[in-house]
Amino acid sequence: MIGRRAFISSTMLALLLPVLAIAQQAPDPELREILRQAASDADSFQDRFDAEVWLTDMSARLQSQVGDPDERIRILTRVHYEASRAEIAPELVLAVIEVESNFDTYAVSVAGALGLMQVMPFWIDEIGRPDDNLIRLETNLRYGCTILKFYIDKEKGDLRRALGRYNGSLGKRKYPNKVIDKLTKKWFQS
């Protein structure tokens, strides 16, 4: 019979092996270049009126997770901007954030992913921007939206496969299903 300590150690090892495998994967050189360019882009809204209409609706949906109205608007404004810049639906980004971090700006995963969109920190060195802070809202969303768009394009619009890539669980349905469930039941409700 296995002792309690040995059982816990073997269980922890089994849980960490997939995480270690993801962390050791070589970064995609094409994604590295896309992130490098995205991190250098300037900030500005394209259409202020549409953003404000969207903010009013989304703010009510986010209220249960982010109580402070100023913080809610700050997050939503930046999500809208970064998603639009990356040419992906802001509601999809909100669904990803809800599943990844539940809107905890300071979230850190067991694999070391950081912030709202749970971006792996190796990217800051990969693209030559070691001073970027992935806990900073703007930086995290810029990286996360760029990475998500890259995977959507790579998978030719197949959202389930793109989400699997984003999460490091390509071929498994649990994570993509969670995000799509949040997207359809909360963020795209009419």
Secondary structure, DSSP 8 states (H G I E B T S, - for coil): ---HHHHHHHHHHHHHHHHHHHHHS---HHHHHHHHHHHH-----S-HHHHHHHHHHHHHHHTTT---HHHHHHHHHHHHHHHHHHTS-HHHHHHHHHHHTTT-TT-B-TT--BTTTTB-THHHHHTT-TT--TTSHHHHHHHHHHHHHHHHHHTTT-HHHHHHHHHT-TT-SHHHHHHHHHIIIIIS--
